[in-house]
Amino acid sequence: MPVLTFARGIFPPHRKSASQALPIEQSALPSEVVILMSQHAGAPAQPLVEVGEKVLAGQKVGEVEARITAPVHSPVSGTVSAIDSCPCASEGVRRGGRITIKVDENQTAAPSSSVEEVTPDSIRDAVHEAGIVGLGGAGFPARVKLSPPPDRKVDTVIINGCECESYLTADHRVMLEESESVVDGALLVAQAVGAQTIVVGIEENKPDAIAAMKRAADGRMSVVALKTKYPQGAEKMLIQVLTGRTYPVGKLPSDAGCAVQNVQTAAAIHAAVRRGTPLIERVMTVTGAVKNPKNLRVRIGTSVQSLIDQCGGFSRTPGKVIMGGPLTGVALPTTDVPVVKGTSGIVVLAAEEVSEASAEIPPCIRCGRCVRACPTFLVPSQLGLLAQNKMEDIAAERYHLFGCIECGSCAFVCPAKIPLLQLIRSAKSAAMLGGTTR
């Protein structure tokens, strides 16, 4: 059977060998955590605690009434030392405030319990109460994905095990070490949305993960090997490859009859329903120019610098520290920022691996490489030019700006080193502020 894939895309170097064989380790207990009130798409949470208040590990500390939002929980027991606005940006611009907690030496967990009667409604409620969001990076509240409109029939659940960005190996290790939890989470997702079919998509460069997931699935779902190509793990690509379906810009996977969840999201759903455990930690990769790369289970709110220190510090002079993958992640201005729910990894690039940024955006040389790479068949060079000239309304109306999935393939292949992804993201933000979303 031929290995499935999509049209176009790119083949970045894997650079996963430093961490892919390393088992998951529990990160050290930090002395302080900083919990951002906006770690998800939608409305930021509002603090439920006050300065000086004692909190328990797993206690809800932030919530807001809104359709698209997610509560946040303390990953530790300790004392609230500050509640203020967030001056830093750990992954783009974060709205809302932050809660700083001084960590107790001896940890105490808040009471938790499993769901007594597992029904679609109780699954959705447990997922919301646990603050679960998409752990592939987008941070979309999982409850919303599990609540398709009544007029949309979702018949297929897709579990994303591709982890197609360079360097990152956390999802790979979760599939190897927690495959039963991922499978049970997938079954719970299917029950919540009423789907009859479950498909797990994994890139073929992870044969051990494919084998582990097939053993755990035991015939209850399909595990499919996909071609190792970027961005194989994007929702649109996965749905197209695994079902042959598409959905238009501005619509959701449910419009194609699908619900897509990352493998770590599935494992988190299992923990929320079966044990009542909120999302207070996740597995992430710390790799690149560090002395001892690791796959760590990290408490949300831990500082990036402390994770680098746990990996022995920098092995070479750092040129860039990226939160997330090298193609879609965000370069940090400082390592004194907290990780959030959507943080899939910390990638340190050495100074010699980073090109010096130009003060001016170079001109396009009209080579067409970005067009040939774009998996959604856009013209990134034109979008970048319109963004530079503050013509985001035209980009949205005539050139399908919001059809961009922000995979970064265009910027990767651009020989002129034009920051196309950043330009397109800026244009999207400007267009939304101006009321244009087409």
Secondary structure, 3 states (H helix, E strand, C coil): CCCECCCCCECCCCCCCCCCCCCEEECCCCCEEEEECCCCCCCCCEECCCCCCEECECCEEEECCCCCCCCEECCCCEEEEEEEECCCCCCCCCCCEEEEEEECCCCCECCCCCCCCCCHHHHHHHHHHCCCECCCCCCCEHHHHCCCCCCCCCCEEEEECCCCCCCCCHHHHHHHHCHHHHHHHHHHHHHHHCCCEEEEEEECCCHHHHHHHHHHHCCCCEEEEECCCECCCCHHHHHHHHHCCCCCCCCCHHHHCEEEEEHHHHHHHHHHHHHCCCCCEEEEEEEECECCCEEEEEECCCEHHHHHHHCCCECCCEEEEEECCCCCCEECCCCCCECCCCCCEEEEEEHHHCCCCCCCCCCCCCCCHHHHHCCCCCCHHHHHHHHHCCCHHHHHHHCCHHHCCCCCHHHHHCCCCCCHHHHHHHHHHHHHHCCCCC
